[in-house]
Every structure is written in structure tokens, then in C-alpha cells.
Amino acid sequence: MHFRRVFRITAKIKALTRNFVSRGSISEKRMEDSGTTKFVGAIDEGTSSARFIIYRAGSDVPICSHQLDVNSFYPKEGWVEQDPIEIYEVVKKCINVTMDEFQKKGKELKDLVAVGITNQRESSVVWDRDTGKPLYNAIIWLDNRTSVTVDQLVASIPNNSKNIEYLKPLCGLPLSPYFSALKLRWLRDNADSVRKAMDEGNAMFGTIDTWLIYNLTGGARNGGLHLTDVTNASRTMLMNIETLQWDRHLLDFFGLPNSILPDILSSSELYGYVKETKIQGVPITADLGDQQAALVGQQCLQRGQAKATYGTGCFLLYNTGPSVVHSTHGLLTTVGYQLGRNATPMYALEGSVAIAGVALKWLRENLGLFGSITQVEPMASMVDNSLDVYFVPAFSGLYAPYWNQEARGIICGLSEDTTSEHVVRATLESICFQVRDILESMRKDCGIPLTKLMVDGGMTINNLFLQLQSDLVGINVIKSKLPETTALGAALAAYKAVEPSFKIETELSKGVTRKTYTPTINDNERDVRYDKWKMAVERAIGWDAAVPPRSDYFQ
């Protein structure tokens, strides 16, 4: 199955920043100018699109927004790239169009007191320190080209243990093509321009948030700032999960120089001031990876709360509070957020599903089972069940909790009675089963089963899907009032930096009503179907073997 077809649609600087203006003075200056009505902007740069949204400060009320698609390129099977310059130009256009609408509503630039950024994580950009121009296309998180790099690094682990979790005590992550360090190592090994710039100390690296901040604050010509936050840094495999600083041992393992790295700040503090676009002069006061931003936007700010975001992939985050919980069941340890320079960092366990919404796009684009995504729910509703059809959409391997890059997609249980409706329903169920895989691991790691799951993302408009999710995991599923909460989380964190007394968890949730889906099947039926799902996963992992291997997950 061709990956291209599957995803086609779809410390000097830190000192300088901290000498700018205190959070209090930002608040005093811009709030006085703004009167009583204040607004906060959020840049949300995702895998397939970017947008800019302006919210009434301290609320989930959007005032105006603009969204544009971002193109992806597939030079080879398994490779996914984007043009960093296009990403920035799309973001600028979204900002400018939104500001035009904002001003048509009678608002002024001075009414915008802050802006936050949230972004697709792990996607990596390297650019020239002198010119500010990219040295290679951005390698996107979905990209699987570094499989050979992973194998080479695993082979270099002492005692020939070949343990992909060798670095987890330091960074919380297993060795996987998913993370930025592998993409950086591949660039060093395979892109002459990148290797030369690294050797000469002239290369700068960043995830997409860093690239945007650098350009918005001036770029190479006007003193652009080279910064990131703890949540994005925690996805690189280069930051120590305990100290929240770049780790010398990790850099040495990957053979990467410290000179390429941005400074790490908290998720909510002054980063700098915008020097480009129609929001020139507005302070950037927040930066979070998209899934951590959704955790904040869903107000999962207490230990034991969890959310799932369904988009291109599906990402579950379970708040573990100030405790670093090292998973022994295939999950990632990540920073959830740090809402202030001196605030206590909050951690999370994360389970990542590579293929969620994009599986439906595959049914449409590759199999032609329907013409529009809006047909999915009525089509799947035409049958009462999937007729024992199980679809494992492992187009580029399996993420948590299996971490098997060799797995491939498989559809099991077909009979002459199978219809396209059964396959569509099985596809929805496949996402639900993958979520249960992750929730089972979270229960084993934390010892406390969840009683509810907060959900958001584009797929949550599908009511049948959310009912299936509740049925197949056996807990209440609670839908966000807003389908997209990533931008909201960035806006809330940005406002928190200029208004420290603002309490997200108490003030935002007043009067909020959310739709709840409760299980309608019994435990026995649920578990029988889940057992069959695990059988399908074993076959996806061992698709090219005479006898499918037993994954560690099944032990």
C-alpha cells in the first residue's frame, strides 16, 4: 500500500528574552490601552492546515478566524515533507485575513493583548543561521524514512541489547521514526547542506513552533528569536524529561551538536514581540505542542484527567500531575504543560495512534467507498454491526502501545456478505479499538481506570463514532463544546501569561454543557470483540511471516 496515496489529502537568547519586559508590564501597558474588552489570538499550525483564531480573552468564544491548507509532498514511499517557507506564508496570510475581519468588527490592534502558538509536533526544520533559509524541506512527524536510522542506532546500544526503550529513563520516549532526533540524524547523514552547516556551527533546528517564532520575531534580518517550549522539546528525544534541559548524553547518542538547538522556555511566558504581519507589536506569550494545547483547552488540568483528540491521527494524554511516570506498557512520558516560568511542570502519559481520520480519507480516495466524509456516519449507520470485520490501518507501522514499524494494514473477517457499509463501520471501530489499547496501558501504568474520556477534534462531529467509542472502551465519552480545542489551549495559556490571576480550570468551565455518550453494550460483548481486534493486530504485525510473532504487548 503506497504511503503517498494514503496521506496525499491529507542561554544567550534566553537572557535576552527575559530582559525584554516583565509579564506584569505587558499586562499593565496593553490592558490599559485596551479598555475593558480584551482579545487573544492563537496560531494553530497543523499537519494539513494552518489557521489564526481570535478569542475573547479568558473565554472559549471565538470572534473571527481564517484557515488555509498546507501542501504535503511525498518524494518516496513513506516520506512526508512540507515547505517551511509555505508554512510561514500560509500562517501570515491567515493572520492578515483574520485581522481584516477583526477590524471590520470595529476592533483595533491594541485590543489584541497577546498571541499563542500551537503546532504539529516532532516535524523538523533546519535552516541557515545567516540567511534564515531552510536547508531542507520540513520532515513531517508521519514520515517513516528513518526506519533504517532507528535500526542502526538500536544496533549501537551497549551490550547488543537492541532495546528500543534504552533512552526512555532520560527522555521518556522509545527509539522510533516518530521523533525529531531521528529526523535530525537522518538529515545529518543524508543532506550535505545540513551536515556542512552543522559542522560549521551555522545550522539552526526547530520544530514548527520554533520556525514560526523565529520568523515572526524578525528572522535572520531582524533578530529573530530561537526558542521553543517544554512540551515541544519533550518530543525531540533530546530533552531530559526531569531537568527540562537539553541533555548531553542524548545529543552524544544521536551525534548532534548543541549549537543547533533553541532555548527552552515554559509554555506560558513572554517569548518576544511580533515584527511581521498585521499583528506587529503584539507579544507572543504561549507555545504548546498541539496535543498538550488540547489538554489545556479541554481543562484536563488535574491529575487523572485524560483527553483524546481525533484528527489525522489520534492522541490520548493522561495528566499525571507533577510526577514523571515512566510507562512499562508502551506509552510515552511527556510534558503536559508548564503555565509560567516559575510554575511547576505538569506531566502526562501519552498514547499516539498514527492513523485515525486519515483512514476514512483512504477509504474515500483509494477505495472510492463514498464521495464525502459527511457520508461516513449515515453509511456506517445502515448496518447494526461490522459483521466481524476488523481493519487494522497500520499503513506506516503501529504506534503506541506496540511500537512496531514493520506492521502493515490488514482487513480480517471478510465474507461474501460483507458490504462497503461493514468496512466503513469497521474503520470507525478500528480507531475505537486503538484507543482502548492505549487506555488499557494507562490503567496498567497508573493503576486507576478512567471513568470518563474528554474528546475533541474533527471526528467528534460523528455521533455514531463517539457512541462506538463509549461502547468499545466501556466508559463515558464527553464531547467538547468546541470540536477543536488546540487553538483554545494556546489562547488560554497566552492570556494566563498577561493575566496571572486568570484560572483556566474554574473560570472557563462555568456554565459549560457537554454531550455525554454512555456505553450501551455489556462487558462480555465488549471484551469478545476486543479479543478479536488483538488477533487482527497480531496478524498485521506478522503479515509477512508464516507464524505471526507475539508482540510484547500480548505477553
N, C-alpha and C positions, 0 to 999 in steps of 0.2 A: 504494500500500500504506500503510495508516494506521499511523503510528508508535505511536499509543496501543495498538493491538491487539498490535503486536509486543512491546511491553515491559510489558504490563499485569501479567503474573505477577511476570513477572519484576520606649630605653635606660634609662628610669626603672624600668620594671618589671624589666628585666634586672638592674639593680643590686640591686633589692630581692630578687630570687630568689637571686642569688649571695651575698647576705648571710644567707641562711637558716641552713643547716648544711652543712658540707663533706661530700663523699661519704664520707670516712673516718669521720666521726662518725655518719653514718647507719648505716654498716656496723657500727661498734662498738656503738651503742646497741641497734639492733634485732636484731643477731645474738646479742648476749649474752642478750637476753630470750628468744630463740627456741630456744636449745639447739642441738643438732646437726642437727635436721631443719628445713629452711627451704623456703618455698614462694614462688612469684612468680605474680602474676595478670596476665592480658592482656585488655584490652578490644579487641575486633575488631568495628568498625562498618563493615559492607559495604554494597553497593548495595541488596540485598534483605533483609538481616537483620543483627542485631547479636548478639553473644554475649560471655560472660565465661568464661574458662578459667583454672583454677589448675593450675600445673605444679609438680612437684618442682624446686626451684631448680637451675639448671645442667644440666637434662636435658630430654628431649623426652617425658617421662612425664606425661600429664595425670591429674589427681586427680579433678576434677569440673568440670562446665560447665553452662551453660544458654544456649539460643539462642531468639530470637524474631524474627518477621518485622517488617519496616518497610514501611509502605504508601507507594506512589508515586502521584502524581496527574498527569494529562495534560490540562491546560486547553485545549490546542490541539494540532493535529498537529505533532509534532516537539518539543513541550515536555515536560519531565520535572521534576517538583518533589516535594519531601518536606517535611513539617512539622518544623522544627528542634526544637520542643518535644516532639513524639512521639519523635524520635530519642533525645533525652536521657532521656525517661521509660522507653523500652524498654531503654536501657543500664542505667539504675538498677535496673530490675526484674531484669535478667539478673544483675547484681552481687549483689543481695539474695538471690535464689533460690539462686545458686551458693554464697554464704556459708552459707546454712542447711544445704546439703548438706555443705559443708566441716566445719561444726561437728558435724554428725551423725556424721562420721567420727572424731570425737574431737580435732579440731584447734581451735586458738584464733586469734583475730585477730592476736595477737602473732607467730604463726608465719608470717604473710604479710609478707615483708620489703620488697616493692616491687610496683609495678604499672606495666605499659607500655601504650601505646595505639597501635593501628594502625587505619587508616581508608581509606574510599573517597577518592580524591584528586580534586582540581580542583573538586569540589562546593563551592558557595559559600554562606555565610550572612552577612547583615549585620544587626546588632542595635543597639538604642539604648543608649548608654553609661550613661544614668541609670537606666533601668528594667531593662535586661538582656533586654528582649523583642525577638524578631525583627521586623524591619521588612518582611519579605517571606519567602515560603517559600524553603527552600534550593533553588537551581538545581543540578540533578544533572549530573554530568560528561557523561552521554549526551545532554543537552539540545542541541537544534540551532537554537534561536531566534535565536542571534547571527549567523547567516549574513549577514544584511544589515549588521550592525555590522562584520563582517570586511570586506565589500565596501567599506564607507565608509572604513575605516581604510587598506585597501590603496590606495584611490584618493588618500589623503592623503600617500602616500610620496613623498619628493622625486624630482624628475626624471621623475615619472609612470612609474616602473619597474614598479609593480604587483607587486613581488617579495614573495611571502608569507614569504620567509626573511630579510627585511630586518633583523629583530631577533635572528636566531639568534646572531650573534657576541657579543651581550650576555647573552642568557638561554638559548640552546641550543634554542629552540623556534620552530616556524613559526607564523604567524598562523592560528588555527583556532578554531572554536567550542568546542573541547575544553577550553581552558584558562581559569583563573579570571578573568584580567584582562578577557577579553571579556564574561564574565557580569557582572562588576562595572560595566563601561562600559554594558552594556545596562540594568542597574538604575538607574544614574545618569540615563540618558536617558529611561527609561520609568516609573520608580516615584517618584512625587512625595515620598513619605515618606523614601525613601533619599536622593534629591537634597537635600532640605531638611536632613536630618541630616548629610550630608557637608559642606554649605556652612556649617553651624553648628559643625562640629567635634565632633558628637555621635554619629557613626556608628563602629561597630567592625566590622571584617571578619575572617572566618576561614574556613579550610577546616574540615572536620568535626572534626579533631583539636583545633583551637583552640577551637571551640564547646564541646566536651566538657571540655577542661581548664579553661576559664573557669567553667563551671558547677560542675564537681566541686570546684574550689578556692574556691567561695564565691559566684560570680555577682556581680550588682550590689549585693546587700545585704551581702555579707561579704568584699569584697576579692578577687573572682575575678581570676585572672592571665590576661593577654592574651599568649599565647605560641604559637609553632609551632617546627618543626624544619627543618633544611636540606632534607630530602627533600621535604616538603610545599611549602615555599617555592619550591623549584625548579620546581614545576608551575603556578605562578601567572602566569608571564611578567613578573613584577615584580622578581625577584631576579637580581642579577648572578651568573652562573654561576662566575665566577672569584673574586670577593671574598666571596661568600655573604652579601651585604648587599642591602637594598632599593636599587634603582638610580634615581637622579633622572631620568635620560633616559627610562627605561621608564615611570615614572609620568607624566612630561610627555606622552609619546606617547599614552598612554591617557586623559589628562586626569583623573587620580585623585589625591586628596590623601594625603600620607604619614601623616596623623593617624589614618587608619582601620586601619593595619597593626599586626600583633602583632610582638613582638620575636622574633628568630630565635636559637634555641639549637641545640646539637648534638643528635644522635639519642639520646644516652645520657648523661644527667646529671640532677641534681635539678631538677625543674620546680616542685614545690611539694607540699603535702600535701592529701589528700582531706578535705573538710569535710562531704560528703554521703554518704549510703548506709551500709551495714554495713561498709564498709572505711574508715571515718573515721580519720584519723591516719596512714594508710599513705602513704608518699611515691610520687609519680609520678616515675619515673626514666627513662622512654624514650618516644619518639614517632617513628614512621616511617609514611610512606605505605604502603599495603598491598603494593604490588609490591616496594618496597625491603625491607619486612619479610620478604617471601618470599625475597628474595635472601639475607638473613641466615639465615633459617630453613633454607634449602637449603645453607647453608655455602658459598656461592659467593663466597668472600672473597679469592680470588686473581685476579690479572689474567688474562683469557682464559677464565674460567669463566662459564657462562650458565645461566639457568633460564627456563622458561616456565610460567606459571600460567594454567590454563584455568577460567574461571568464566563470568560474564555475557559478558565479553569475553575476549581472550587477550593476555597481556603478556609479552614477552621482554625480559630485561635481560642485558646482556653487561658484565661487570666490566672496566673499562679502568684500574683502579688509580688512582693519584693524578693521572693525566693526563686533561686535558679534551680529548676527541676530538670535533671538530666534523664531523658527518656531511655528506657530499656526496651521499648516496644515500637521502635521505628518512627518516632516523632522528632520534630526539630525543637531545639530550645532557642528562643529568640527574644529580643527586647520588645515588649509591648508598646511602651511609650515612656517618656520622661518629660513631664509637663513643667519644665523650668530648670534653669541651670543648677540650682541647689536642691531640686526636688529628688525624692527617692525614685530610682528607676523601677518600673514595673515590668515583669517578665511574663512570657506566655509560652505554652506548648503549641506547636502548630502542626497541622496535617495538611499537606498540599496534594490536590488532585489535578493532574495536568490537563485532563480532557473533561470538560463539563459542557458548557453551552456550545463549544465548537463541535461536539459530537452531533448535535442537531444540524449544524451547518453542513457537516459531512453527509448526513442523510439527504439533505436538500441538493447540495452541489454535486456530489459524486454518485448518488443512487437515484436522485430525482423522485423521492417518495412524496414530496409536497413542494408547493411553489413558494410558500411564505411561512416564516416562523410562526405567524399567528394561527396557522392551521394545525400546529402541533397538538394543542390541548383538545380541540374537538375531535381530531383524528384518533388520539390515544383514548378518548372517552367512548369511542364507538365499540370498544371491547371491554369486557369485565376484568380481564387479566392478560398477562403476556403469553399465555398458553405454554408455560415452562420454557420460554425462550430467554436466554441470558446473553447479554452483549457486554464484553469487556473491551472498552475503547482504548486499548493500550497502543495508540499509534506511534508513540515515541518512548515506549517503556512505561513502567509504573513508578509513581512517586510513593509517598507515604501510604501504608507503613512497610511496603515491600522493597522499595528502592532497587528495582531491577530494570536496568536499562536495555536488557535484551528481550523483554516481554513484547509481544505484539498483539494487535487487536484480534478478537475471535468472537464469533457468534455461535452459540451452542443451543441445541434443543430444537432445531428446525424440523418441521414435519410438513406433509402435504396440506395440512390445514392452516399453516402459518400464513398470515397476511401482512401487508405493509403496516397495518394498524398495530399488530402484535409487535413488530420490530420497533416501531416508534415508541410504544409503551415500554418495551424492554430497555430502550435507550434512556428514557427518563428514570427507570428503576436502577439502571447501572450507576447513575450519579448518586442516587439514594444509598445504594449498597456501599459505594466507596466512602460515603460519609459515615456509614455505620462502621466500616473498617477502622476509621480514624477515631470515632467515639469509643470503640472497644479498647483501642490502645490508650486513649486518655484515661479511661476508667482504670486500666491496669496500672498506669503510671501514678495516678493521683489517689486511687482508692475510693473515690467518691463518684458514683454515677451521676450524670447530669439529669435534671428533671425537666429542663426546657432548653431550647436552642433558638437563639435570636438569628434571623436570617434577613439578608438583603441581596441586592444585585439584580441584574436584568431578568434572570429566570424566575424571579419571585412573582412576576405578573401571572404566571401559570398556576392556577389554584389546584388543578389536579396534581401537578408535580409536588406541591407543598403537602397535599394530603398523603401522597405516596411516601414522601419523606417521613412524615409523622408515623405512618403505619409501619414502615420498614425499619425504623430505629426504636419505636416504642416510647417516644416522649413527645411532649407538646412542642410544636414548632410555632414560633411567634414572629409574625411578619412585621418588618419595619414600616412605619408610616410612609417613609420615602423609599423607593426601590433602590436608590443609590445613596450610600452613606459615606463613601470615601471622601468626597469633597467637603461634606459637612464636618467630618472629623478634623480635616485640615483647617477649616474656618474656625471651629471651636477652639482648637489649640492656638491659632493665631490671635484670637480675641483674648484668650487666657493670658497671653504674654503682655498685652497692653492694659488689661483689666484684671490684675491678680486676684481680686476678691470674687471673680466670677466662678461659680461652682457648676460645672457641667452636669454632674450626676443628679443634682437636686433641682436646679432651675429649669433645665431644658425639658425634663420629663413631666412637668406639671401639666395635667390635663390631656396627656397623650393617650390615645386609644390605639391598640394594635390588634390585628386579627390573629386569632389563635386556632391552630389546627390540632386536633386531638386524635390519638390512634383509634382505628375502627376495626382492627383485626386482633386476634389473641396471640399470646406469646408463642404457642406451638406453631401456628401457621407462619408467623414471622421468622422463627428460627429454622424451620424446614427450608424456607426459601433462601435464607441467608447461607445455609449449609451448601445449597446447590450453587449459589453465587461463588463461594470459595472453591468449589470444584472447577468452575469455569475459569477462575483466576489461575489455578494450578495449571490448567491446560494452556492458558495464554503465556505463562512463564515458560512452560516446557513445550511450546508449539513445534519446535524442530527436533525434539528428542523422542526416541522410541518409547521411553518411560519418563513421563514428566517428573522433574526433580521436585522434592519437597522444599518449599521456601521455609526459611527460619520462622516466618510469621505463623506457619501452621503447626510448629512443634508444640 
